[in-house]
Amino acid sequence: MPTYAQTISPDNLLLAMGIFCELHAFLTLFKWCALVPYVPNGSRTRVRRIYRRYLLQILLALLVILVVTYLRATVLNEYSLFLNNLSYVMWLMAAMVDTFVICLILIANGLNALNYETLIETLERIELALDGWIVGQQRRHSDPQYRWLARLSFLLCIVYHLYGFFGNFVGNVHLVLQIRWELMITDLYLCHALLLLYAVGQCAHGLRSMCRDAMDRNDVSELCAVLRLREDLLQCVTLINRIYGVLFMGVSASWLVSITCIVYFDFIYGGLQLNPNHPYALEHSIMLIWKSLLVTGLFGVAGTVADKVKQITQSTQLCSIVSLSNRPLANMIDKLLIKCHFQDIHFTVYGLFTIDNGLNYMIFSSTITYLVIITQFRQLEIENESKVKGSV
């Protein structure tokens, strides 16, 4: 019996363009930045030979980042005379956190190069099967607009970072501190991860329709094929957790540090007084909104996609296969369905915490606690400064 992927004719080959083919421009940029080992092009013959070159590319990228970080640390030391100790620590955190994030992402991607290949092959197999089922059922094919979403996110990232550079540009501050290329690369990589999660959600929605169709037609072979594809999709979830777990953790940490630094320099450092005439009030507000949209969007999309994966076999709660002559096969399917109902499916950061809307509250409460501690330290610094001035 032919598989769903084999039902695609050459005339319908364009229907099988998946997420990795649609994001070819994104992946090409990430390949230049050593974030991905290669750009999928349908050929798997030379993939293994690329990994050694990819590891060398990662080492070169880390060396460049190390040199730039050294230059930034040297320049920061020149400005440290004009800052208090706590302010210097906050400024250093704001300047270095995204550099550490991009370094960790590079290292994690180098360790997960083989998982990247497996993710591409597995997700492409699911997308081909869905396209074959749509063609076989003579249904209307609605191709997700991955490419247009990628172009829109790329344009928004470029506009935001150009505005941030020219809006915050200061002539007497060294240029190496103001060109934050790692911020733009991390944001683009996060947009790529969001589109990948969206593609997984689209696959889950299609598999749910396939499962419902198999239950309606009492087609045991089709249901078994759907369950196998569902296991492949669960493998994709596991691979995404391994490959993008550092990214999920990094953007959360960057968001926490950004909010903390903005509140510190705009409110706490000025004597616990909110100054609406602060020279960078607008730029900091836009930065806060931008990072909040990215992070909350990540949490929301991840939680929604996980729910869609869980709902693939939801139709089996209302339907049951009847008139099966092969009772052992029916019992096997029942056991598989029960297993599906009790599986715990989430996007996580290496199992430490779940990526969903509940994480927003955890980060928000952690930020509040962090700000309270920083405020107390700032008050102690103010008291010490007053004592020193009084003794003089």
Sequence and secondary structure as in RCSB ss.txt:
>XXXX:A:sequence
MPTYAQTISPDNLLLAMGIFCELHAFLTLFKWCALVPYVPNGSRTRVRRIYRRYLLQILLALLVILVVTYLRATV
LNEYSLFLNNLSYVMWLMAAMVDTFVICLILIANGLNALNYETLIETLERIELALDGWIVGQQRRHSDPQYRWLA
RLSFLLCIVYHLYGFFGNFVGNVHLVLQIRWELMITDLYLCHALLLLYAVGQCAHGLRSMCRDAMDRNDVSELCA
VLRLREDLLQCVTLINRIYGVLFMGVSASWLVSITCIVYFDFIYGGLQLNPNHPYALEHSIMLIWKSLLVTGLFG
VAGTVADKVKQITQSTQLCSIVSLSNRPLANMIDKLLIKCHFQDIHFTVYGLFTIDNGLNYMIFSSTITYLVIIT
QFRQLEIENESKVKGSV
>XXXX:A:secstr
   TGGG  GGGGGGG  HHHHTHHHHHHHHHTTSSS    S  SSHHHHHHHHHHHHHHHHHHHHHHHHHHHHH
HHHHGGGS HHHHHHHHHHHHHHHHHHHHHHHHHHHTHHHHHHHHHHHHHHHHHHHHHHHHTT       HHHHH
HHHHHHHHHHHHHHHHHS  TTS GGGT  HHHHHHHHHHHHHHHHHHHHHHHHHHHHHHHHHHHHHT HHHHHH
HHHHHHHHHHHHHHHHHHHHHHHHHHHHHHHHHHHHHHIIIIITTTS   TT TTHHHHHHHHHHHHHHHHHHHH
HHHHHHHHHHGGGGGGGT    S S HHHHHHHHHHHHHHHT     BSTTSSB STHHHHHHHHHHHHHHHHHH
HHHHHHHHHHHHHHHH 
